């Protein structure tokens, strides 16, 4: 059985879900609870990208390519206009 993470009474079975929840708690709820829970599991604020207000990379891995493709297409459009 894999690792389980608990935050404010909720159980999470993947690191990505846990870090997303901790990030949401940090940004919109109890910052102290989020920080303490992260530290209890060996994580830090940098693991939830608290400064950048972005989801954890594990949670958006599939979307990363779409963002890059859109950025690339935008760059091509800009070149065509010149």
BELQUI-V323517 format. One record per backbone hydrogen bond with DSSP energy under -0.5 kcal/mol. CO is the residue of the C=O (numbers start at 0). NH is the residue of the N-H. Records with the same first field share a line. If there is no record, write none. Layout:
CO: NH, NH
This chain:
4: 11
6: 9
9: 6
11: 4
13: 17
14: 18
15: 19
16: 20
17: 21
18: 22
19: 23
20: 24
21: 25
22: 26
23: 27
24: 28
28: 30
29: 33
30: 34
31: 35
32: 36
33: 37
34: 38
35: 39
36: 40
37: 40, 42
38: 41
43: 46, 47
44: 47, 49
45: 48
48: 52, 53
55: 58, 59
56: 59
57: 60
59: 63
60: 64
61: 65
62: 66
63: 67
64: 68
65: 69
66: 70
67: 71
68: 72
69: 73
70: 74
71: 75
72: 76
73: 77
74: 78
75: 79
76: 80
77: 81
